[in-house]
Amino acid sequence: MTQIQVVIRKLRSHLSQSEISRLTGIAQPKISRWEAGKVAAGAEEALKLAALADQYPAVGRGKEVSQ
C-alpha cells in the first residue's frame, strides 16, 4: 500500500471522497483511482492531501502514518 493510499483511507474514516475532493480541489475520480492504487499522485496533489490530513489528528502524516 502506498503512502497516499494510507492517507486517503484514514481520511475516509472521517470524510467521503467527494468531501476530500471539495476540500482539496482534487477531482473525485482521481482520488478514487489513488485509493484503488491505479495511479500515482503528483507531488502538488500529495501535498494538498497531507495538508488536509494534518487537520485530522487521528490521520496525520509522517511518523504517524505507517505503510
Secondary structure per residue as TSV (DSSP state, phi and psi in degrees):
chain	resnum	aa	ss	phi	psi
A	1	M	-	360.0	134.6
A	2	T	-	-80.3	163.3
A	3	Q	H	-60.0	-39.4
A	4	I	H	-62.5	-43.1
A	5	Q	H	-61.2	-40.9
A	6	V	H	-61.8	-47.5
A	7	V	H	-63.3	-46.2
A	8	I	H	-62.4	-45.6
A	9	R	H	-63.1	-36.3
A	10	K	H	-71.1	-39.9
A	11	L	H	-61.3	-36.0
A	12	R	T	-67.5	-14.2
A	13	S	T	-74.4	-12.8
A	14	H	T	-116.5	-30.2
A	15	L	S	-135.2	152.9
A	16	S	-	-81.3	166.7
A	17	Q	H	-59.9	-37.8
A	18	S	H	-63.4	-39.9
A	19	E	H	-68.0	-40.9
A	20	I	H	-60.7	-43.5
A	21	S	H	-59.6	-47.9
A	22	R	H	-62.9	-41.0
A	23	L	H	-75.4	-25.7
A	24	T	H	-105.9	-19.5
A	25	G	T	80.3	11.9
A	26	I	-	-94.9	132.9
A	27	A	-	-58.2	136.8
A	28	Q	H	-58.6	-41.3
A	29	P	H	-60.2	-33.2
A	30	K	H	-67.4	-42.8
A	31	I	H	-61.0	-40.5
A	32	S	H	-61.2	-43.5
A	33	R	H	-66.0	-39.0
A	34	W	H	-63.6	-45.4
A	35	E	H	-61.4	-35.1
A	36	A	H	-81.4	-8.3
A	37	G	T	77.5	22.1
A	38	K	S	-86.1	-19.3
A	39	V	S	-152.9	147.4
A	40	A	-	-83.2	149.9
A	41	A	-	-84.2	147.8
A	42	G	-	-79.7	161.9
A	43	A	H	-61.4	-44.6
A	44	E	H	-62.8	-43.0
A	45	E	H	-69.9	-36.1
A	46	A	H	-62.7	-37.4
A	47	L	H	-65.8	-36.7
A	48	K	H	-63.3	-43.0
A	49	L	H	-64.6	-41.7
A	50	A	H	-62.6	-40.2
A	51	A	H	-63.7	-40.4
A	52	L	H	-66.6	-43.1
A	53	A	H	-60.1	-33.9
A	54	D	T	-64.4	-19.4
A	55	Q	T	-80.2	-10.6
A	56	Y	S	-118.8	102.0
A	57	P	T	-53.2	-33.7
A	58	A	T	-73.5	-14.7
A	59	V	T	-96.2	-62.0
A	60	G	-	53.0	-163.7
A	61	R	-	-158.3	-176.3
A	62	G	G	65.0	-126.6
A	63	K	G	-62.8	-28.5
A	64	E	G	-74.8	-18.7
A	65	V	-	-109.9	118.2
A	66	S	-	-110.5	154.5
A	67	Q	-	-93.8	360.0
